[in-house]
Amino acid sequence: MSEIIIENLSRRRFLQGSAGLTLGFCLPAIAAGAAGKLGAAAAVDTEINAFLKIGTDNSVTILSKHLEMGQGSYTGLATILAEELDADWKLVRVEGAPADAKRYNNTFWGPAQGTGGSTAMANSWEQMRKAGASGRAMLVSAAAKRWNVGAADIVVRDGIVSHAGSGRQASFGELAQDAARETVPADIKLKDPKDFRLIGKQARRKDSAAKTNGTAQFTQDVFLPGMLVAVVAHPPLFGATVKSFDASKARAVKGVVDVVQIPQGVAVLATDTWSAKKGRDALSVSWDDSKAFKLGSDEILAKYKEMAKKPGLVAANKGDTAKTFAGAAKVVSASFDFPYLAHAAMEPMNCVVQLKADGCDVWNGEQFQTVDQGRVAALFGLKPEQVKLNMLYAGGSFGRRACTHSDYVLEAAHIVKAINGKAPVKLVWLREDDMRGGYYRPLFHHALEAALDGNGKLVGWRHRLVGQSILTGSPFEAMMVKDGIDHVSVEGASNLPYAIPNLTVDLHTPTDIGVPVLWWRSVGSSHTAYSTEVFLDQVAAAMSKDPVALRLELLAEHPHHAGVLKLAAEKANWGTPLKAAAGERRGRGVAVHESFNSFVAHVAEVTIKKDGSIRVDRVVSAVDCGTAINPDNIRSQVEGSVGFALSAAMSGEITLKGGRVEQGNFDGYPVLRIGDMPRVEVHIVPSALAPTGIGEPGVPPVAPAVANAIAAATGKFLTRLPFNTTDLVA
């Protein structure tokens, strides 16, 4: 086991003038969350099951198979297990589980480990409850044998096992080793929800303290003996390759150790990031762009609009839309355009790789264990189990770290291979590398039509989508692309909940667009919710109907949709007038959407100033996501979703010109500032059902609710994102 040094000087302590602290310890201690156990180095942990270890210091360590990237998975998973275990929450710690699909698979994905699709809580709910309950039963059994009493008479609470009749008690730590020798019970009794003491309460997050005091371990905090830092010169066009390069000036930069060519470009290796960056700046690279993608965004969109003139592959069909539209008294139509979007996580992509005689070690904010493990193993000619993935905290992801092609992880591995494994390598992407690195939310064009009959009733709906497939060519294609239809391209459109008797949804998937695309927070729903919900408001206007009333009329068979819609409208005082200052216009808008088996409705209140600028004043949200494991985290996720979605709606756009990405940093791709964040009120629908997703479902209805509020204030429906405020000048 090799030594790893973590130089993680707290930024806050540095600002306070404190001296730096260097800690040396063995590999397992780097797992995220381990910092909390540094003071208990002498404690011995006993494994009770795959998800639970109990220390002689009475600590309870819960292993999380899911990445903590800010969404609260560590706290949520710990809450579920600790509830059934009856642990003392103050003594609960969380570590990232190793890559092992047999023990830690995402139960919704089959034999694959990874985090995504808002599945962390949903797929772990029963699994973690059983892990906690079986651990509790084994502790009770051990105590019963030690005290020679009946197990039914033993009580467990806050990490203490006690027997009232004899007055005996023992801590978890005292019983752990005996408990580990007990047979895992075949029949496990889970708690009645009425007895929950952690689930549904305000359990404090398990990652907040470490992230606040600077002890949380991210990839940038990893330093291995002899480690080199790599910065890569990537081609300026997608699909271009290295023709030749001159590294003489780069090698002359102090600190630069090596320059190597890899499939992704030219890597400069140095003793530190700044030297590697300066070395890259000094490189002279000639690129072969003969097979590169060279279209601009406007040309791509023009191509999509042309494709939309013809029918695509049918994703959903009911009734007879052709006959319905032919006999319609009125047809309402609109088209919508959505740009490429970057994930723009605060921590750009990075990864540490070390090749050893018997395998390979990887450190990063690991989101796609099984895919990454397999690809790295194939590159080095190893078995997957020889690739050890150390899952650290990630500073955001929004889908980017779950790349179906393992792009940046493989890039780091290629660099290590190019130097014959002579040193461990930390790959660092600067912001510009991250912004221009591809794997964007796809650019999409939507065309919609609605048919009204002679009585003004909505009787027909046609929706055509054009955009790149995320799943084609990925490990998920066989499972999620059926008859040429990429499910995530049409989700939210093909399963439209509204009671419309005649409906057709079809899709064009261009295969000659060379821009790498990937899932982005809420995936297909990030554009389908906007087109369907804004268009429905346009239809409501054509019918002279209130938007909430129309939705409720069409949602009679969908009580969950209707429930969040009613709650949001009620809490927002829907229908009451909004006061506007002189020269300003105000409006209120609504949207409701289901994604990842959760239901969210937003009511937005906006102010439009005379110059057309938009201020979102208030967002009232209602969410139905099953059992609320951590209500405060649900509120936080919805609040974060509002900020994330508003960033995209107001200013998010990746554009290409001649195939080159025009944006490189936050000056060209701005995100919402805290001063522009609206007041957000979150209302959670009580539920006894199993939990569903919450990391993503809050995103889709935000932009359409705001757009509908803008239309209510100005009479103008915005059909292109990001919003063009010049259209709103009074």
Secondary structure, DSSP 8 states (H G I E B T S, - for coil): --EEEEE---HHHHHTT----EEEEEGGGGSTTGGGGGGGTT--EEEEETTEEEETTS-EEEEESS--SSS-HHHHHHHHHHHHHT--GGGEEEEE--S-HHHH--TTTSS-----TT-HHHHHHHHHHHHHHHHHHHHHHHHHHHHT--GGGEEEETTEEEETTTTEEEEHHHHHHHHHTS---SS-----GGG-SSTTS----SSHHHHHHT----GGGEE-TT-EEEEEE--SSTT-EEEEEE-HHHHTSTTEEEEEEETTEEEEEESSHHHHHHHHHH-EEEEE-TT-----HHHHHHHHHHHTTS--EEEEEES-HHHHHHT-SEEEEEEEEE-BB----SS--EEEEEEETTEEEEEE--S-HHHHHHHHHHHHT--GGGEEEEE---S--TTTTS-TT-HHHHHHHHHHHHTTTSS-EEEE--HHHHHTS--BB--EEEEEEEEE-TTS-EEEEEEEEEE--SSTTSTTHHHHEETTEEHHHHTTTTT--S--SEEEEEEE--S-----B---TTTTHHHHHHHHHHHHHHHHHHHT--HHHHHHHHTTT-HHHHHHHHHHHHHTTTTS-----TT-EEEEEEEEEEETTEEEEEEEEEEE-TTS-EEEEEEEEEEE-SS-SSHHHHHHHHHHHHHHHHHHHHH--B-EETTEE---STTTS----GGG--EEEEEE----S-----TTTTSTTHHHHHHHHHHHHHS----BSS--GGGG--
